[in-house]
Amino acid sequence: MAAQNPRQSAAEVVLDESQLRDFLLDNPDFFQRHPDLLRTLHIPHGSGDAVSLVERQVSVLRERNVDLRHRLKELTDAARENETLYIGTRALVLSLLEAADLPDLLSRFEHGMAEHFDTPHAALVVYGHGPAEGACRCADRAAVEAHLGSLLRGGKPACGALRAEEFGYLFPGARGAGSAALVPLDFDGDRGLVAVGSDDAKRYHSQMGTLFLEHLAAVIGRVLARFDREGAPAAEA
């Protein structure tokens, strides 16, 4: 018998495996037509033991099922959170639209945030003259920029950790540092800012969205513009 060339044998094995792989890909129902093979084929398991192909397939399907359940739970949790945000936002917006003047607007915002949202800190700062105490207040724009200048650059929303002095200025009564999301009031000119905060320095970060706050800021800006037109006390543009 002629000796086999090792290189030739290896090439034939590779070729045969490739052909077998292509055949199985082209015939995905092969094992359905030959179920007896499933009981005889074994593949290594992660633990080192050999398991049948059927057992391995069942294991893979279980893993995928667990992954799908986790994803479904995440989607369900997100949907519930969005529904809660929508209901709270709707109630707060309707209340803000009924504000009679600037002090009433500030009061409605403060009470609405406390009633409808699990938010440790909330602030509404309007540039101009008016109530100057508490988290929902009026303040001189220059004073606000002196305390929060770096957070207000560009007139765009900002999220991140705040130093103790910044956090305390935004949310009077808060102790220590924290994190916050800030959105400028911008309707017919800069009018102030809306902010929510947490004592957890990592709660609000730069990758977070601010759609909820931007929506509230847009509503508040239009209410302030209405006060201007009706001659009620309003913020300075």
N, C-alpha and C positions, 0 to 999 in steps of 0.2 A: 504494500500500500504506500502510495506517495505521501511524503510528509506535507502537512498543511503549512502554508506560509502564515505566520502569526499576524502580519500586517493585513493580509488578505482576509483572514478570519475576522479580525476586528472590524474591517470595513464592511464585511457582509453583515455582521451583527448590527452595526449602526444603521445600515441600509434597511435591514429587516425591521428594526424598531421604528424607523422613520415611516416605512410603508405601513406598519401595523397602526401607528398613531394616526396616519392619514386615513386609513380604512375605518378606524373607530370614529373619527370625526365626521366622515362621510356617511356613517351608518350608526347614528346615535341609538337606534332601537335594537342593536345587535344583541345586547344582554337580555332584552325582553324576549327575543326569539330563542335565546339559549340560556334560560335561567339556571340550568344546572351548573354552568361555569361560575356563577356568582358564589356558589357554596364551596368551590374548590380554590378560587383565587384568594390569596392572602397578601397583605401589604404591611410593612412595619408600622407600628404605632409609636407615638411620642414617648411612651413609657418603655419601649424596647420590645414589647410583646407583639406578636403577629395577630392581626384581626382580619376577618373576612371583608371583602369589598363592600358587602351589604352593610356590615356594621360600621365601616368607615363612612359610607354615604349617609347613614342615619346620624352619625356623630356630626358630620359637616352640616346636615340639615338642622340639627338641634342648635348648633352654634349660630347659624344664620337666623334661626327663629328667635333666639335670645337677642341678637343684634337688632332685628326688626322690632322686637318688643320695646327695646330701649329707645329706638328712634321714634316709635309711635308714642311712647310716654313723653318724650321731649316735645313732640309736636302738640300733643294734647295739653301739656302744661303751658306751652307758649300760647295756645289758643285760649285757654282759660285766663291767662294773664292779660292777653289783649282784650278779651271781653270785659274784664274788670276795669282796665284802663279806659275802654270806650264808655262804659256806663258812668264811671266817675267823671270823665272829661265832659260828657254830655251834660250831666247835672251841674257841673261847675260853670260851663260856658253859658247855660241858660240863666244861671244866677248872676253872672257877671253882666250879661246883657240887660238885666233889670236894674243895675246900679243907678242911683239918682245923681250922684256926684262923686268926686274923687275920694273923700273919706269913706263913702259907702262902698266904692269899688275895692279899696284896700281891705276893708273889713270882710267883704264877701270872699275875696281871694283867700285870706287867712283862714276863715272858718271853713271854706270849701275844701281846701287842701287838708285840713285836719280831719274833716268828716269823711272824705271820700278816698283818701290815699294813705297808705301806710308809709308816710314820709317823715322821718325824724325832724327835718328842718326844711322850711320853705320861706322864701323871701320874694317880695315884690318892691323894688326900689324905683321910684319915679322921679325924674329930674324936675325940680321946681319947688314951689312953696306949698306947704300943706302939713299934715301930721308928720312929725319927725321922730316918733318913738316906735320901737319894735322892729320886727323883721319886715313888716309891710309898712312902708313909710315913704316920705318924700325927702330928697336930699339934694344938695348942690352938686352939680355934675363934676366940678373941679375936685370936690372932696371925695367923691366916689372914685374918680380916676386916681387920686393920690393914694388910695388904699388898694385899689384893684387894677391899676393901670395895665399891668402885663397880661391880665386875663381878658381885657376888653379890646385889645389891639385888633384892628381889622374889622371890627363890628360883626364878628362871627361867633357862633356858639362855641363854648369851650367846656371841656370836662377834665377833671384831674384832681390831684391832691392839693390842698391849700395849707399854708402856714397858719399857726394859731391866730395871729393878728388878722389875717385875711378872713379866716373862718368866723372869728368872733365879730368882725365888722359886718359881714353879711347876715349872720344869724346871732343877734344879741342874746346873751344868756348861754350860748354854747361854750363848753369848756375844752380847751386844747385844740389841736389840729383836726383836720378831717378831709373829706373830699366833697366836691360839688359839681353840678352841671349848671352852666349859666347860658342864658339866651338873651340877646339884646332886644329891647322894645324898639322896633323900627317901623314907624308908619307916619309919613309926613315929617320925617326927621327923627333923630335919636331922642328917645324919650325915657330910657331907663333900662332896667334889666329884670328878668325873672330867673330865680335860682331855686334848686333843691339840693339838699346836702345830707351827709351822713357822717357820724363820728368815725366810721371805718374809713381809713385813708385809701383803701383799695376799692371801695364800693362804686365810685364813679371814676372812669378812666377814659383815655383818649380814643379808645375803640368803640365806645358806646354811641348809640344813636340818640338824637335829641328831638325827634319828630313831635313827641307829645308836648314838650315845652315850647317848641316853635309854634305849634298850633295855638296854645294858650296865649303866647306873646302876640300873635297876630290878632286874636280876638280883643285882647286888652288894648292894643294899639288903636283899633278901630273905635272902641268905647271912648278912649281918651280924645280921639278926633271928634267924636260926637259931642263931647263936653265942650270942646272949643267952639263948635258951630252953634251950640245952644246957649253959650255964655256962662255955663257952669264953671266952677273952679276946676282948672286943669293944669297939666304940667307945662313947663316952658319948653318950647321946641328948641 
